[in-house]
Amino acid sequence: MKNLSLGIIVWCLSLTAFSQQKLKQKSNEPKVENTKSTKMKIEIWSDVVCPFCYIGKRKFETALAQFEFKDEIEIVWKSYQLMPEMQTRTDLSVYQMLADAKGISIEQSKQMHENVVRMASQVGLNYNFDKAVSANTFSAHQFLHLAKTKNKQNEAEELLFSAYFTEGKNIDDINTLKEIGQKLEISPEEVEQALNNKTYESAVQSDILEARNIGVQGVPFFVFDRKYAISGAQDSQTFLSSLRKAHKEWRENTSKSKLETKEGKVCEPNKKCD
């Protein structure tokens, strides 16, 4: 028994010496520094039926086109629902839908829509609310997450906006989403499978929860490298200024403890856009 105990002690000492030797060798190895991403991330919370979101997209794109380091920018679209409980109604005009939701008259609703049409035209967008279909956007957001896996999310966002605001298509209809998918080289079968299996349902819900956690009150909401945020469809120079500031700090690898937000025109959940 004494010899056995002695053997165990010797074995433990040998193992300790071996471990110390390996640690010493590891400490002499060159250290590999953590490298930051090669692109600065800009996250955009948006809803497909939000008129300011499409306008904001155009204004942001104008700024990005002028930005010296646009090739170093990664854009990620995030899901947000303004009316998550709304039922798709192909027989209900968007004028009546808004009037019912806000408790206002049809005339007031049409006036509000006309104001938005004028704003959209200033950035080259043609809104046609006479054709727009009152639709729930959850399926469209799932489709956007599918497109993200194909690196086609930005293109998908554009096509969905156009389908709703200009073409008068039902973005809650699987055939509409299949048609858009084909334009992005996503097969109809893959679109149908993703929606039927609710493959990206949790991803949509995660985006919505994340928005709540960082204090998003309405959309569009642009977040630059988790340091600066722009709320609303602000002018392109505001976007460009934030782009340059955030990118400079990203290159210098500086940190910021709190998200700094510039407020603008947004659409808020279950409220009017203003």
N, C-alpha and C positions, 0 to 999 in steps of 0.2 A: 504493500500500500504506500509505503514511504517513497519507493522508487517511482510509482505511478504519479504521485503528487509532484515529485521533483520533475518528472517528464513534462507534466502539464505546465509547470512554471517556466521551464526552459522554452517550451513551444510558444507560450504567450509573449515571453521576452523577445523571441525571434520575430514573431509577427509584428510586435511594436517597432522593433528596429527596422523591419522591412517597410512598414508604413511611413516611418519618419524619413527613410531614404527616398521613397517615392514622392513625398511632399516636398522634400528639398529639391529633387529633380524638377518637379512641377514649378516651383518658385523660380527656378533658373531659366525656365522656358519663356520666350517672348510673349508678352501679354497681347491679347487680341482686343482692341478697343471696340466698344459697341458703336455701330454706325447708324445714324438716323436715316430715315427713308430718303430715297432719291427724289421724292416729290412731296410738296406740301399739300396737305389735304384740306379741301373745302367741302363741308357738308351742307346740304340744302334741304331743309324740311319743307315739304310742299304737299298740296292736295291737287289732284288733277282737275277739279272743278273750281279751283280758286282763281278768279280773274287776275288778281294782283300777282299770282305766282308765275303765270305766263309772261306778264309784263315785266316782272322782276327778272325772269330768265333772260329776256332780251336785253335789258339794261346791264345785267351782269356780263353777258356775252360781249356787249360793246366795250365794256371796261377791259375784259380779258384780252380782246383783240389788240388793245393798245399797250398791254402789259409786256414789258421787256423779257420777262422770264416765264411766259405762259406755258412753255414746254416742261416746266418744273411744277406744274399744278395738276393735282388729281381731284376730280369732281365726283362726289358721292351724293346721290339723291336719297333722301330719307322720307319714309312714309308718315303721313299725318292725315287725319280725317276731320273735316269740319262738321259733318253731320253723320256720325257713325250709325245712328239709328234709322236714317232715312231709307225708305223702301223705294226701289226703282219703279218709276211710273212713266211709261211711254205715252200715256194719255194726258199727262199733266205738264203744262208749259212751265218753263223756269220762272216766268213772271208770277204765275199762280203759286208755284211752290214757295218762292221767296215771300210772297204776300201772306200765305198761310203760316209759314215758319216764324215770321216777324210780327204778325198781327198788323199789317199795313194794307193799304188799298192796292188794287192792281195798278192804278195810275202812278202811285208812289214807287211801286216796284219797277215799272217800266222806266220811270225817270232815273232811278238808280242805275239800271242797266245801261241806259243811254249815256250816262256820265262815264261809265266804265268803257263803253265802246269808243268814246272820244279819246280816252286815255290810251287805249290799246292802239288806235290808229296812229298815234304820235310815235310809236316805235315800230310801225309797219305791220301790225297785226290786224286781221279782219275778224272781229267777233260777230257771230250771227246767232243771237239769242232766240230769234224766231224759230230756228231749227233745232236748238239745243234740247237734249233729252235729259230729264231729271233722273239721275242715276246715282246709286250707291257706288263708292269708289274702292271698296275693299278688294274686289277681284282685280281691278286695275293695278293696285299696289302690289298684289302678289305677282302679277305679270312683270312689274318693274324689277322685282327681285330675281325673277327668272332671267330677265334680260341682263341683269348685273353679272350673272354667272357667265355670260357670253361676251362681256365687255361691251355691251350695247345699251347700257342704261340711259345714257344721255340722249341717244337717238330715240329710244323708246319713250322717254318723257316728252320729247318734242312731238312725236306722232300721236300720243295720247292727248296732249293739249290741242293739237290741230283737229283731231277727231271730234272732240267735245265742243270746242269753241267755234270752229269754222265749218266743219263738215256735217254737224248735226247727227253724229253716230252715237249709239248706245254703248258706252264704255264698260257697262256691266254685262254686256252680251258676249258670250264665249266666241261667237263667230267674228265679232269685231276684233277681239283680241287675237284670234287666229290669223285674221287678215293682216293685222299690224305685225304679228310674229313673222309672217312670211316675208314681209318687207325687210325684216332684220335677219332673215335666213334662220329663223327658229321654226321648226316644223309644227304643223297643226297638232300632230299627235303629242308632241312634247308639251305644248301649251295646255291641251286638254288634260293630260296626265297630271301636270303640276297643279291645276286648279281643282280637279276632282279629288286628288289626294291631299289637297291643302298643304302642299310641300313647303310653301313659304308663308304660311299663316303666322307662325311664331315669329318670323323675321319682321313682318309688318307690325305685329303687336309690340315687339321689342323696340322698334323705332319710335312708336307712339309713347311708350313708357319712358324712353330715354329723353324725348322732348319734354315731357313733364318734369323729369328730374333736373334738367338744366334750365328750366324756367321759361320754356317757349309758351307764349300766350296767344300767338296767332302766326299765320304764314303769309308770305314766304319768310323763312328765317335762315340766314346764311351764317355759317360759323367758319371762321378762318383759323385753322390750326389750333382750335380750342382756346384761342386767346381773345379774338375780337369777333363780334357778331353784328350783323345788320338785319334789323327787323323791318320787313316791308320792301316795296318796289321803289327804292330810292334812286336818285339820279346816278348815271354811270360814273361820274367823277367821284362820288362818295364811295362806290365800289372800288374804283381804281386806287384811291387813297388808302383804303383798308388793305387792299391787295399788296401794295408796296410796303406798307408798314409791317404787316404780318410776315411777309416773305423775308424782309430784312432781318427780323428777329428770328425767323426760322433758320436762316443761314447762319446766324450768330449763335444759334442754339440757346436762346434765352428763354426763361420760363415766366409764367404769369399765374398768379394765384386765383384770380377771379376773371370771369368772362365779362368783357367790356362791350356793351351793346348800344348801337345807334338806332333809335326808334323811327319808324316810318309807317306808311299805309299798309295795313294787313287785313286779312280776313280772320275773324275769331270764331271759335266753335259756337255754333248755334246763335251767332249774332250777325249783324250786317257787316259788310266790308266797308271800311272807311279809312 
